[in-house]
């Protein structure tokens, strides 16, 4: 996963992380405009004059305010010229939004400030919020469902609220307990612990549920497995190199040894 870091000099830099080494991060949800900053713009040091650069700066500043160091923005954290990376990103998107500590929804068509344009009537921001195109886009559906903490901001970066704050419950802890089914986790109900403590426990349960433990030491060898030396050599050649992320696909009929070949390679 490639993340952005907002440096002390006001510049942004990219860093790549794998598996459990991925740090806590915030993530941006938005609708694309005509001038978005791309991966190439960031790596080449260009794009600062594009309209979309303000969204990245907003996300970086909000991330820093929330005590986080890294954040993810889809426009510039994905090398879209790499079809393999793009495919992997699309498959991982829900999980990335689900694992984010904070998800900032930037609504470029919602403003809390009075308009100074004569032919544009001033309407309550709540009406603009309900009519925002963010709620009609296909890709933003998973971005509404997946995050534990979803916070809405206006085009000026002003706080509008979060997805759970207007919901009413008899006890404050129920605002958290009501989310258990959504995240498919179980935890004890401890009334009196307070909403923040309940939310902390919910985050821990979600984190545990999203981790899959796999140990090669518990994987038994097949007694009569015929080593496929040629295929193993090809795998080593394909997967070794400059340290960049790589993958191979083992395909064939069931029962011919694809899983065991993977185990032998990993061991």
C-alpha positions as CSV (number, residue, x, y, z in Angstrom):
1,X,0.0,0.0,0.0
2,X,1.4,3.3,-1.0
3,X,0.8,6.2,1.4
4,X,1.4,9.9,1.4
5,X,3.3,11.8,4.1
6,X,2.9,15.5,4.7
7,X,6.4,16.7,5.5
8,X,7.5,19.5,7.7
9,X,8.5,21.6,4.7
10,X,5.0,21.5,3.3
11,X,5.8,19.0,0.6
12,X,4.3,15.5,0.1
13,X,6.2,12.3,-0.3
14,X,5.2,8.7,-1.1
15,X,6.1,5.6,0.9
16,X,5.2,2.0,0.3
17,X,4.3,-0.5,3.0
18,X,3.4,-4.2,3.0
19,X,1.2,-6.3,5.3
20,X,1.6,-5.7,9.0
21,X,4.2,-3.0,8.4
22,X,1.5,-0.6,7.2
23,X,1.1,2.2,9.8
24,X,-2.1,3.8,11.0
25,X,-3.4,6.1,8.3
26,X,-6.3,8.3,7.2
27,X,-8.0,8.0,3.9
28,X,-9.8,10.5,1.5
29,X,-13.2,9.9,0.0
30,X,-14.3,12.3,-2.7
31,X,-15.7,12.7,-6.3
32,X,-13.2,13.3,-9.0
33,X,-12.9,16.6,-10.8
34,X,-11.2,17.7,-14.0
35,X,-7.8,18.6,-12.6
36,X,-6.8,15.8,-10.2
37,X,-3.2,15.3,-9.1
38,X,-1.9,12.0,-10.5
39,X,0.9,9.6,-9.3
40,X,3.1,11.0,-12.1
41,X,2.5,14.5,-10.9
42,X,3.7,13.7,-7.4
43,X,6.7,11.7,-8.5
44,X,7.7,14.4,-10.9
45,X,7.1,17.3,-8.5
46,X,4.4,18.8,-10.6
47,X,0.6,19.3,-10.2
48,X,0.7,22.0,-7.5
49,X,-1.3,24.3,-9.8
50,X,-4.0,21.8,-10.4
51,X,-7.3,22.3,-8.6
52,X,-7.2,18.9,-7.0
53,X,-4.0,19.8,-5.1
54,X,-6.1,21.6,-2.5
55,X,-7.8,18.4,-1.6
56,X,-4.5,16.7,-1.0
57,X,-3.3,19.6,1.2
58,X,-6.6,19.5,3.1
59,X,-6.3,15.8,3.7
60,X,-2.7,16.2,4.8
61,X,-3.5,19.0,7.3
62,X,-6.5,17.1,8.7
63,X,-4.4,14.0,9.1
64,X,-1.8,15.9,11.1
65,X,-4.5,17.4,13.3
66,X,-5.8,13.9,14.1
67,X,-2.3,12.9,15.2
68,X,-1.6,10.7,12.2
69,X,1.4,10.7,9.9
70,X,0.2,9.0,6.7
71,X,-2.8,9.2,4.5
72,X,-4.1,7.8,1.2
73,X,-5.7,9.5,-1.8
74,X,-6.8,7.4,-4.8
75,X,-5.9,10.0,-7.4
76,X,-2.1,10.0,-6.7
77,X,-1.3,6.9,-4.6
78,X,-2.0,4.5,-7.5
79,X,0.2,4.1,-10.5
80,X,-2.6,3.7,-13.0
81,X,-0.2,3.0,-15.8
82,X,0.5,-0.3,-14.0
83,X,-2.5,-2.5,-14.8
84,X,-1.5,-5.1,-12.2
85,X,-1.3,-2.5,-9.5
86,X,-4.6,-1.0,-10.5
87,X,-6.3,-4.4,-10.4
88,X,-4.8,-5.2,-7.0
89,X,-5.9,-1.8,-5.7
90,X,-9.5,-2.2,-6.8
91,X,-9.6,-5.6,-5.1
92,X,-8.2,-4.1,-1.9
93,X,-10.2,-0.9,-1.8
94,X,-12.9,-1.9,0.6
95,X,-10.3,-3.3,3.1
96,X,-8.2,-0.2,2.9
97,X,-11.2,2.0,3.7
98,X,-12.2,-0.4,6.4
99,X,-8.8,-0.4,8.0
100,X,-8.3,3.4,7.9
101,X,-8.3,5.2,11.3
102,X,-10.2,8.1,9.8
103,X,-12.0,8.6,6.5
104,X,-12.5,12.2,5.4
105,X,-15.3,12.8,2.9
106,X,-14.5,16.0,1.0
107,X,-17.7,17.4,-0.6
108,X,-16.7,19.8,-3.3
109,X,-20.3,20.8,-4.0
110,X,-21.2,21.7,-0.4
111,X,-20.4,25.0,1.2
112,X,-21.2,26.4,4.7
113,X,-20.3,30.0,3.6
114,X,-22.7,32.5,1.9
115,X,-22.4,32.7,-1.8
116,X,-21.2,36.1,-3.3
117,X,-22.6,35.1,-6.7
118,X,-25.8,37.1,-7.5
119,X,-27.4,34.3,-9.5
120,X,-26.6,31.6,-7.0
121,X,-29.1,31.6,-4.2
122,X,-27.9,31.0,-0.7
123,X,-29.4,27.8,0.6
124,X,-28.8,25.9,3.9
125,X,-25.7,23.7,3.6
126,X,-27.9,20.8,4.9
127,X,-29.8,20.9,1.6
128,X,-26.6,21.0,-0.5
129,X,-25.4,18.1,1.6
130,X,-28.4,15.9,0.9
131,X,-28.1,16.7,-2.8
132,X,-24.3,16.2,-3.1
133,X,-23.2,14.0,-6.0
134,X,-21.0,12.0,-3.6
135,X,-24.2,10.1,-2.5
136,X,-25.0,9.1,-6.1
137,X,-21.6,7.8,-7.3
138,X,-21.1,4.0,-7.5
139,X,-17.5,4.0,-6.1
140,X,-18.4,6.0,-3.0
141,X,-20.9,3.4,-1.8
142,X,-18.2,1.2,-0.3
143,X,-16.6,4.3,1.1
144,X,-19.8,5.1,3.0
145,X,-20.1,1.5,4.4
146,X,-16.5,0.4,5.1
147,X,-14.9,3.0,7.4
148,X,-15.3,2.9,11.1
149,X,-15.0,6.7,11.4
150,X,-16.5,8.7,8.4
151,X,-16.3,12.5,8.7
152,X,-17.8,14.9,6.3
153,X,-16.2,18.2,5.3
154,X,-17.3,21.1,3.1
155,X,-15.4,22.4,0.1
156,X,-13.7,24.9,2.4
157,X,-12.5,22.0,4.6
158,X,-15.0,22.9,7.4
159,X,-16.4,20.1,9.5
160,X,-20.0,19.1,8.7
161,X,-20.4,16.0,10.9
162,X,-20.0,12.3,10.8
163,X,-22.2,9.4,9.6
164,X,-23.3,8.3,13.1
165,X,-23.6,11.5,15.1
166,X,-27.3,12.3,14.2
167,X,-28.5,8.8,15.1
168,X,-30.4,8.6,18.5
169,X,-30.1,5.7,21.0
170,X,-31.3,5.2,24.5
171,X,-27.7,4.7,25.8
172,X,-24.6,6.3,24.3
173,X,-22.9,3.0,24.0
174,X,-25.6,1.7,21.7
175,X,-24.3,4.1,19.0
176,X,-21.3,1.8,18.8
177,X,-23.1,-1.5,19.6
178,X,-25.5,-0.9,16.7
179,X,-22.5,-1.2,14.3
180,X,-21.5,-4.7,15.3
181,X,-23.5,-6.4,12.6
182,X,-22.2,-4.1,9.9
183,X,-18.6,-5.1,10.7
184,X,-19.5,-8.8,11.4
185,X,-17.8,-8.8,14.8
186,X,-18.9,-9.9,18.3
187,X,-18.1,-8.3,21.6
188,X,-19.7,-8.0,25.1
189,X,-22.1,-5.2,25.9
190,X,-20.8,-3.2,28.8
191,X,-23.2,-0.4,29.6
192,X,-21.6,2.4,31.5
193,X,-18.2,2.1,29.8
194,X,-19.1,5.2,27.6
195,X,-19.1,5.6,23.8
196,X,-15.4,6.2,23.4
197,X,-14.4,3.1,25.3
198,X,-16.9,1.0,23.4
199,X,-15.6,2.5,20.1
200,X,-12.0,1.6,21.1
201,X,-13.1,-2.0,21.8
202,X,-15.0,-2.1,18.5
203,X,-11.9,-1.0,16.6
204,X,-9.8,-3.7,18.3
205,X,-12.3,-6.4,17.3
206,X,-12.4,-5.2,13.7
207,X,-8.6,-5.2,13.6
208,X,-8.5,-8.7,15.0
209,X,-11.2,-10.0,12.6
210,X,-9.3,-8.5,9.5
211,X,-6.0,-10.3,10.3
212,X,-5.5,-13.8,9.0
213,X,-2.8,-15.9,10.6
214,X,-1.0,-18.4,8.5
215,X,2.0,-20.5,9.5
216,X,4.0,-22.7,7.2
217,X,5.1,-24.7,10.1
218,X,1.6,-26.0,10.4
219,X,1.4,-27.0,6.7
220,X,2.2,-30.7,6.2
221,X,4.3,-31.9,3.3
222,X,2.8,-34.2,0.7
223,X,4.7,-37.5,1.0
224,X,4.8,-38.3,-2.7
225,X,5.0,-34.7,-4.0
226,X,7.2,-34.6,-7.1
227,X,9.3,-31.5,-7.0
228,X,8.9,-29.3,-10.0
229,X,12.4,-27.9,-10.2
230,X,11.8,-26.0,-13.5
231,X,8.7,-24.3,-12.2
232,X,10.4,-23.4,-8.9
233,X,13.3,-21.8,-10.8
234,X,10.9,-19.8,-12.9
235,X,9.1,-18.6,-9.7
236,X,12.4,-17.6,-8.1
237,X,13.4,-15.7,-11.2
238,X,10.1,-13.9,-11.5
239,X,9.8,-13.0,-7.8
240,X,13.4,-12.0,-7.0
241,X,14.9,-8.7,-8.1
242,X,14.8,-5.1,-7.1
243,X,12.5,-5.5,-4.1
244,X,9.4,-4.2,-6.0
245,X,6.1,-5.9,-5.4
246,X,5.6,-8.9,-7.7
247,X,3.2,-11.8,-8.1
248,X,2.9,-15.0,-10.1
249,X,-0.2,-16.9,-11.0
250,X,-0.2,-20.7,-10.7
251,X,-3.0,-22.1,-12.9
252,X,-3.9,-25.6,-14.0
253,X,-6.2,-28.5,-13.2
254,X,-7.1,-29.3,-9.6
255,X,-4.9,-31.7,-7.7
256,X,-1.7,-31.3,-9.8
257,X,0.2,-29.7,-7.0
258,X,-0.2,-25.9,-7.2
259,X,-0.7,-25.4,-3.5
260,X,2.2,-27.7,-2.6
261,X,4.5,-25.9,-5.1
262,X,3.7,-22.6,-3.4
263,X,4.5,-24.1,0.0
264,X,7.8,-25.5,-1.2
265,X,8.7,-22.1,-2.7
266,X,7.8,-20.3,0.6
267,X,9.7,-22.7,2.8
